Amino acid sequence: MTREDTLMTGTGDFGRRIRHHRDQLGLTREQVAARTDLSAEYLQYLEDHPDVPETDTVIRLATALEITPQDLLDSGLDHPPGPDIAAANPVLQVLDPQECLRLIAPGGIGRVAFNGSHGPTVLPVNYKVHDGAIVFRTAYGGPMDQDLRTGREGVEILIGFEVDRIDEAMRQGWSVLVQGPAHHVPGDEVDKVAEAHVTPWAGGDRPLYIRIVPHQITGRRIHAL
């Protein structure tokens, strides 16, 4: 791959990141353009072409999209989140169960935590909230199939499910923890649960649906004074 090919690959991601973060905020091009004092036509050009604008424009776009410039220039997949210092005088707020459910209701990516055959295990999953339960998909024979079965009729394993959202630019965010039994959805209930339209995080053919019925829901929000 030539240097030009590498540059084109990296800059092509820039436009996709603009569109992704704009969609997450539910903003139109015109609204982002107004926030940045750019034209909607130029914003569309940036989204559709492999170009990176000058630094000042990147900063204005990042501010308008409520992220950091680094979020636009580099997805940071190879780096853990939160390398910067914490906010001064942070405030930790306890969230009630209703607010916790509101935060996680749109679905997305969460983490399942349980005692696996090789010790404490935490795995990412795509999830949806369906009929008051957390639903995700996995593979038959995998760790979440084998390790979450007790082998006893009517006896299920209590697990943890966590979702968070961190805004590094604003030094704030929230975390929700759901605890409850993991229920392997039987074949005669699959059609109903499939209405959630959840896809497996790892892709592929993963037809096993697992449902977590919340027994305890807790959450925290952190923000600066």
URVENFEN-V103724 format. One record per backbone hydrogen bond with DSSP energy under -0.5 kcal/mol. CO is the residue of the C=O (numbers start at 1). NH is the residue of the N-H. E is the energy in kcal/mol with one decimal. If there is no record, write none. Layout:
{{CO | NH | E} {CO | NH | E}}
This chain:
{{2 | 6 | -2.2} {3 | 7 | -2.4} {4 | 8 | -2.5} {5 | 9 | -2.1} {6 | 10 | -2.2} {7 | 11 | -2.8} {8 | 12 | -1.9} {9 | 13 | -1.1} {10 | 14 | -0.7} {11 | 15 | -1.0} {12 | 16 | -1.2} {13 | 17 | -2.3} {14 | 18 | -1.9} {15 | 19 | -2.2} {16 | 20 | -2.6} {17 | 21 | -2.5} {18 | 22 | -2.3} {19 | 23 | -2.5} {20 | 24 | -2.1} {21 | 25 | -1.5} {22 | 26 | -0.6} {22 | 27 | -2.4} {23 | 26 | -0.8} {28 | 32 | -2.1} {29 | 33 | -3.0} {30 | 34 | -2.0} {31 | 35 | -1.7} {32 | 36 | -1.6} {33 | 37 | -1.2} {33 | 38 | -1.9} {39 | 43 | -2.1} {40 | 44 | -2.2} {41 | 45 | -1.9} {42 | 46 | -2.3} {43 | 47 | -1.9} {44 | 48 | -1.7} {45 | 49 | -1.6} {49 | 51 | -2.1} {54 | 57 | -0.6} {54 | 58 | -1.9} {55 | 59 | -2.4} {56 | 60 | -2.1} {57 | 61 | -2.6} {58 | 62 | -2.6} {59 | 63 | -2.4} {60 | 64 | -2.2} {61 | 65 | -2.0} {62 | 67 | -2.5} {63 | 66 | -1.0} {68 | 71 | -0.8} {68 | 72 | -0.9} {69 | 72 | -0.7} {69 | 73 | -2.1} {70 | 74 | -3.0} {76 | 79 | -1.7} {87 | 90 | -0.7} {88 | 225 | -0.6} {89 | 225 | -0.8} {91 | 93 | -0.6} {91 | 223 | -1.9} {93 | 221 | -2.5} {95 | 219 | -0.6} {96 | 100 | -2.2} {97 | 101 | -2.4} {98 | 102 | -1.9} {99 | 103 | -2.1} {100 | 104 | -1.8} {101 | 105 | -1.3} {104 | 107 | -1.9} {105 | 129 | -0.5} {108 | 127 | -2.6} {110 | 125 | -2.5} {111 | 162 | -2.7} {112 | 123 | -2.4} {113 | 160 | -2.7} {114 | 116 | -0.9} {114 | 121 | -3.0} {116 | 119 | -1.6} {119 | 116 | -2.1} {121 | 114 | -2.4} {123 | 112 | -3.1} {125 | 110 | -2.7} {127 | 108 | -1.8} {128 | 130 | -0.6} {128 | 135 | -2.8} {130 | 133 | -1.6} {132 | 214 | -0.6} {133 | 130 | -2.8} {134 | 212 | -2.8} {135 | 128 | -1.8} {136 | 210 | -2.8} {138 | 208 | -1.8} {139 | 142 | -1.5} {142 | 145 | -0.9} {142 | 146 | -2.7} {143 | 147 | -2.2} {146 | 149 | -1.1} {148 | 157 | -0.5} {152 | 155 | -1.8} {154 | 156 | -0.6} {155 | 150 | -0.5} {157 | 182 | -2.5} {159 | 180 | -1.9} {160 | 113 | -3.0} {161 | 178 | -3.3} {162 | 111 | -2.5} {163 | 176 | -3.1} {165 | 174 | -2.2} {166 | 168 | -0.8} {167 | 171 | -0.9} {167 | 172 | -1.9} {172 | 167 | -3.3} {173 | 222 | -2.8} {174 | 165 | -2.3} {175 | 220 | -2.4} {176 | 163 | -2.2} {177 | 218 | -2.5} {178 | 161 | -2.5} {179 | 215 | -3.2} {179 | 216 | -1.9} {180 | 159 | -2.8} {181 | 183 | -0.6} {181 | 213 | -1.4} {182 | 184 | -0.5} {183 | 185 | -0.7} {183 | 211 | -2.8} {186 | 189 | -2.1} {186 | 190 | -0.7} {187 | 190 | -0.8} {189 | 193 | -2.1} {190 | 194 | -2.9} {192 | 195 | -1.1} {193 | 196 | -2.2} {194 | 197 | -1.8} {200 | 203 | -1.0} {204 | 206 | -1.1} {207 | 209 | -0.6} {208 | 138 | -2.6} {209 | 185 | -2.3} {210 | 136 | -2.1} {211 | 183 | -3.2} {211 | 213 | -0.6} {212 | 134 | -2.4} {212 | 214 | -0.7} {213 | 181 | -0.5} {216 | 179 | -2.7} {218 | 177 | -3.1} {219 | 95 | -2.4} {220 | 175 | -2.5} {221 | 93 | -3.6} {222 | 173 | -2.2} {223 | 91 | -3.7}}
